[in-house]
């Protein structure tokens, strides 16, 4: 196939990372073609609509909104002309089996008041903890989050050597949290932040306490109209910049000649030549199914512990459960046992923590009048084939609903007017996610972040990765930063 500088950059997959990369590359003056296998772009940030109910299916809280603002600014646009962000108050409402409740307010006076109500001795501990997490963020943001990263060697710099102790990578999230807080409720609450990237607080490094800092210091946001409006806005911006978006266009193979990515072969048999190929898909899936000769790399990635997956229930219910906020967490009584089940034993937890998003609190149009839309998520083990999820789900679904009823949502089962579900197997098939893992590989070791496949493929020139499976990781702001980083890497490798 001919290779000229006029050929487009092809992006395989239209998740947020792929959209961000497409926008950044278009601002460099490049022609960009994005191929997405599903009917809509957005990746895991998507929609499920039925019977008058609308559900956001992926990320439900936005942090670090400056990352989105920066992406629009790179295209000489103002984010506010495309999106309306609203702070969520409280960010989350927490429930415990003994009836204890906690509202995580963004306004500091109310948050401190809640902490004082729960555990007066922990008020000064909270401020100490925030100072500690701020130090981690300052040490990590520049060298790790905000610039291209091709592996551990790039990170071993004098600056990181100075910050080695500050990032607290050699003890667990839980060990650090315990060193600050006396209250078992606050310990469980702050341990939960490790789950934002699919990891166990008892195994992941304390560095990930920076997630708590980001949410508490910078706030949590909702996109008016639903989180999927972020994908709609990025699609609009990409179109204005000339990006060619092709949905329902699955890619069957990346064409590699003499060690160079030369284009893609679509499932329909057509070929598109390219100057570079950017893969916004699970790297394990890509090396196994799309990259010729990638099986050895795929086998190596398959040995790395995946993040956990999830069981999702979409519930349309009649009536109102006034105790529910926009975001809600119903904790189990034994947090260590829950993670031992899903991470070590690879089985569903008997007493799972349950997350509920009720976007109708912010957007009444997401449910018919007098109804609620409940997106229910329970962490589940990565799908290694041992669990027949279709057979196991009816009983587990009933178990989840029964727990919610015992924790205050009385009459929930009788109120259900619409129900749908996804299992880890569904997530694997819908998003080509290895093992149904929501966040790619786990971060259950101090060096897991460095095991992520780099932005630039090691053995194929002109092949790049973007999204939650590569650097810097999963979650809306990180995959958008991944798009920024891969565009910068391509600009350095192939000056526009």
N, C-alpha and C positions, 0 to 999 in steps of 0.2 A: 504493500500500500504506500502511496506517495506520502511524504512527510514534509510539509511546508509550515512556515511560521503563520500562514493564514488559517490554518486548521483550528477548529474550536477546541476549547477545553470541555470535556464531557464529564458531567457529574452523574454518578449512578446512585439514585436515591434522593428523595425530596424531603427528608427530615429537616429540622431547623438548622442543623450543621450544614447540610447541602445547600439550603437556601441562602444562608449567610455567606458561604464560600462563593456561591454564584454571584451574589450582589457585590462582594468585594472584588472578585475577578473582573466583573463587568465595569467597575469603576476604574480598573487599570486599562480599559479600552479593549478588552478581549471579547471575542465571540464565545458565548457559553450556551451549551445545550444541556438541559437537565432531564434525565429520564427517570420516571417514577412508576413502579409496577402497579400501585394501587390507583383507585379512582380519584383520590385526593392527595395533595402533598401534606406535609406536616409530621410524617412519621408517627411516633408514639403520641405526639400532641395532636389529638384528633377528636372526632365527634361520633356519638351514637345518638340517633334520633328515631323515635318510634312512639306511636300512640299519644302524640302531643307532648312528649317529654324530650328534653335535650340534655345530654350528658357530655361533659368533657371527659375524654377517656385516658388522658395522660397526666402530665404535670398540672397541678391545680393551684399552685402558689408561685408567684414570680418574685424572685429576689434579684438584687443587683440591677435595677432597671437602667442604670447608666450604661450598661453594656448594649442594650437595645438603642438607646439614644445615640451612642457612639456609632453604631452600625448605620443608622439613618444619616448621621452627620457626615459619614464617609462618602455618602452619595449626594451630599449637599441638600439634604432634606431635613425637615423637623419631624421628629417622632410624633409630636402632638397633632400633626395634621393627618395622621394615619390611625392612631390608637389613643384610647383614653384609659389611663391606669388609675385604679382606685385602691387606696389603702384598705386593708381588711382589719376591722376591729371587732372583737379581739382577733388576733392572728389565728389562734386555735383555742378550742375549749377542750380541756382534759377531764376525763371521768375515771374514777377508780372503783373497784368492786365494793369497797366499804362505804360508798356514797360520797367520798371526797371529790370536790370539783375545783378546777383552777382555770382561770381565764388569762391567757398570755396576751396582755395588752401591749400595743406599740408605744402608747403614751407612758413615759417613764413613771410619773406619779402613781398611776393606776397599777402598773406592773409591780412597783415596790410595795404598794398596799396589799396586793394579792400575796406576795412572798411573805410579808409580815403577818398576814392572817394565817398562813399555813405554817410558817416556821420563823418567828422573829429573829432567832439567832443567825439565820442565813441571809439576812439583808446585807450586812457588810460582806459576807462571803460571796454574794452575787456580784458586788462591785469588784471584788478581787478577781473573780472568775472572768469578768468582762475585760479587765485589764490584761489578764493572762491570754485570753483569746485574741485580743487586739495585737499583742506581740507576735502571735503565730501568724496572723493575717499579714502583718507588715513584713514578716520574714519570707513568706511564701508567695505573696501576690506578684511581685515583680519578676523573680526568676522562673516561677513555675506556671502561674496562671496567665500571665500577660505577654508571653513571648513564645515563638516557635521552640519546640523541644524535640530533639531526636534521640534522646536516651540519657542514661545516667551520667555518661562522660560530660555531657553539656552542663550538667547541674553541679559538677564538682568545681566550684569556683571559689575564690577567696571570700566573696560575700556570703555564699552558702556555708562555708566552713565557719565563719563568724557566727552564723545564725543556727548552727547545728543543734545546740542545746535549746534554743528558743522554740524550735518547732516541735519538741517533745515527742519524737517518733518512737521512743523505746519503751514507753508504757502505753497501756490501752486507754481508750476513751473513758471506760468505766473507772479505771484506777485514778485518772486525773479528776474526774467528776467527784469521786468519793473523797478526794483530798480537799475539796472545797466545800461540799454541802453535807450538812448533817441529816436533813430530812430525806427519808426514803422516797417520798413523793417527788421531790426536786431531783434526786438522783436519777429516778426513772425517767422523768421528763427530759433532763439534759442528755441522758444516754440515747434517747430516741433520735437525736440528730444524726447519729451514725447510720441510721436506716435510710437517710436521704440518698445515700449512694449504694444501697443494697448490701450493707455490711453489718456485722455484729459489734455492738459497743464493747464486748468483752474480748474481741480479737483485733479490731481495727486500731491503728495508732492514734494516740491522743491528738495528733496534728489535726484530725478531723473535727476537733472542737471548734475550729474556725467557722464551721457551718452555723453553729449557734450564734457566733458573733455577727455573721453576715445577716442573719434574719433579725436578730434583736437590735443591732446597731443601725442597719440600713432599712429595715422594715420589710413587710410582706405585702404583695400587691396582687390585684385581680384585674384582668383585662375586661373592660365593660363589653357586654355582649357574649362573654365566654372566652376562655383561654384560647380557643381555636382562632379567635380574631387576630391573634398574633401571626399565625400562619397565613391568614388572609391578607394582612398588611404587608408581610414580607413578599408574598406572591405578587401583590400589586406593585411593590417597589421593584422587584426583579423584572417584571414585565415592562415597566417604564424605562428600565436601563437596557432593554433589548435582549434579556435572557429568554431563550426559547424553552418553554416548559412543556414537556410531553408526558402526560399522565397515561395510565394503562399501557405503559411501554416497558415491559420487563426486559432486562439485559440478561442474556444467556452466557456471555463470555467476554472477558477483556482480551483483546487481540494483542499478543506480545510477539515481537519480532526482534531477534538478536538482542534480547535483554531489555527492550524498550517497549513501553506501552504505546501502541499505535492507533488504538480505537476500541470500539465495542461491536459485538455481534448481538443483535436483538433476538428475542425469542421467536420473532416472525421470520428470522433468517437474514434480514437486512443488516448491512454493515455501515458504520459511521466512522470515518477517519478522525483522529484527534491529535492535537499537539501534546496533550496530557489527559490523564483520566484521574478523577477524584472519586473515591468510593465512600458514600455515606450509607454504609451498611455494616452489620456486624463483621469485624475483620475475620473471625473464624469462618463464618459462612462464605465470605468473599474468597479466602484462600482455598477453601474446600471445593467451592462450586464455580467460581468465576475466573480465578487466576490460573492459567496453565502451569502445571508443575508446582502448584502451591500446597500440595498435600503434606509435605514435611513440616512446613510452617503451621499448617492447620493442626497437625498432630501435636505440635509443641503447645499451641494455644489451648488445645482441648485439655491439656494436663493442668492448666492453671485454673484455680477454683473460680467458678462463675459466681456472680451475685445471685441472690435469691430471686424467685419469680413471685407471682401473686395469683390469688383467686379474686376475681372481680364480680360483684353483683350489681346489676343495674336495676334499681327498684323504683317504680312509679307508685306512690302511695297516696291514698285519699286521706284528707285531714291534715292536721298540723301537729308536729312534735315540738312544742315551744322551747324545750330545753336544748334543741340543736342550734348551734351557730353555723356559720358558713363552713368552717373546718372543725372536725371533732375527732378526738382520739378516745377510744374506750380501752383502757389498759387491761392486761391480764394480771393475775395475782403473783405470778412467778416469772419474771422477765428472763433470768438466766435459763430456765427450763425451756422457754419458748425458743430461744436462739439455739440451744442444744438440739432441739427437735429439727428445726428447719435447716440449720447450717451443718451440724455434725451428723445427725441421724437421717437427714433427707426425708423427713416425714412431716405431715401437717401438724401444727401445734395443737394440743388438746385445749389449751386456754389461750387463744390467740389475741393479740392486740388488734383492734378493728378501727380502721379509719373510715370516716364518712364525710364526703363533701356534699353539701346541699347548696348548689349554686343559685337555686331559686331565692335564697336569702338576698342575693345581690341583683339577680335577674328574674323577676317574677314570671317572665315569658317562658322560662325553662320548664314550667309545669303548667298544666291546666289550672284554672281558678279553683282554689280550695284543695290543691294537691301539692305534693313535694316530689322532687327528683333526688333520690339518694344514690350516690355513687359510693359503693362499699368495697373497700380493698383490705384483704388480709394477706400478709406476707406468707409465701409458700416456698417449699424447696425447689431448687432448680430441677428441671424435668430430665431425669436420667433414664426414664423408661420404666422405672420400678412401680410407679403408681398409675393405675388405670383411672384417669381423672374423670372420664364420663361416668364410670361406675361409682366412683367414690363421691362425686360432687353432691348428689341429692342429700345424702346424710350429712355431709359437711356443711352444706348450705343451711340445712335446718338447725345444725349445731350453732352456727354463727347467729342466726336470727333469734334462737332461744336465748343466747347470751345477751344480745341487745335488749331483749324484753326483760330479762332479770336485772339489767342495769338501768332500767327506767323507761325504755321505749315500749310501754305496755300496749298490747293490741297491734303490734307491728305486722305480724303475719296476716291478720285479718284485714289490714288496711291496704295490702298490696293489690294493685290493679294492673301492673305491668311488671314483668320480670324477664331478665336476660342475663347471661353469664359468660365470662371468659375464664378458661383454665390456663395453667402454664403451657399446655399443648397448643391452645389457641394463640397465645402470645408468640410462641415459636413460629407458627405458620403465618400469622398475619404480618409479622415484622422481620421474618428471617432471622430471628434472635436465637442464637445457640442456647439450647437447654431452656428456652423460654425466659432467660435471664433479662430482667428489666434494665439493669445498669451495666451490662457487659461483664467484665471480670470483677470479682469482689475486691475489697480493700482490707482483707482480713490478715494482713501482715505489714510490717513496717516498710517493705520495699515493693508492695503490690502495685503502687502507682507507676513504678518504673518498668513493670512487666507489660504495661499496655503497648500494643503495637505503635510504633512511631508514626508521625504524620507522613513521612516519606518512606516508601517501601525500601527495604534493604537491598533486594536482589533484582528489582525491576525499575529501571529508570523511567521517569515520567508517570509513575503511579503513586498516588497519595491517598491518605485516609482522613476523614473528617467525621465528627460526631461523638457520641457517648462512648464508643468502643476504643477511641484513641485518646490522645492528650488534649485537654487536661482531665476529661471524665464526663459523667452524666449530669443531667439537669439543664434547664433552659440557659442560664448564663454561661455555663461551661461549654456547651456545644456551640453557642454563638461565638465564644472566644476561640473555639477550635476552628471555626470558619475563618476568623481573622488570621489565625496563626498559619493555616495552610495556604491562604492567599499570599501571605508574606513570604512563605517558603517558596512558592512557585515563582513569585516576583524575583526572588534572589537567584533561583535556578535558571529561569528563563525570562530575562528582563523584557518587559513589554515594549 
